[in-house]
Amino acid sequence: MKPLNYAMLKYFTKVEDACVDDVMDALKSEYGHFKAFKRPSMLSAIMTAEANGLLEETRFEMGSDNELKVYYRAHEEGAATINYYIKD
């Protein structure tokens, strides 16, 4: 099993774009019991990946709970870097 942050990054290489809720839904069955599997921690990890140039924001949307959802994607260079360092 990969570390949670690695699994999160790999997820972005397999989808067009996603918000933190999408990532959590996709990884819940395998990582839901992890201490760091909380929305604020996961959002922080995604934002760190963006700050490090691996992900980029694609769009914004207002959720049904009136919370802003920010969507990210792994651009070509970011996906190549993620896939180079984190193998399946």
Secondary structure, DSSP 8 states (H G I E B T S, - for coil): ---HHHHHHHHHTTSS-B-HHHHHHHHHHHHTTSTT-SHHHHHHHHHHHHHTTS-EEEEEEE-TTS-EEEEEE--HHHHHHHHHHS--
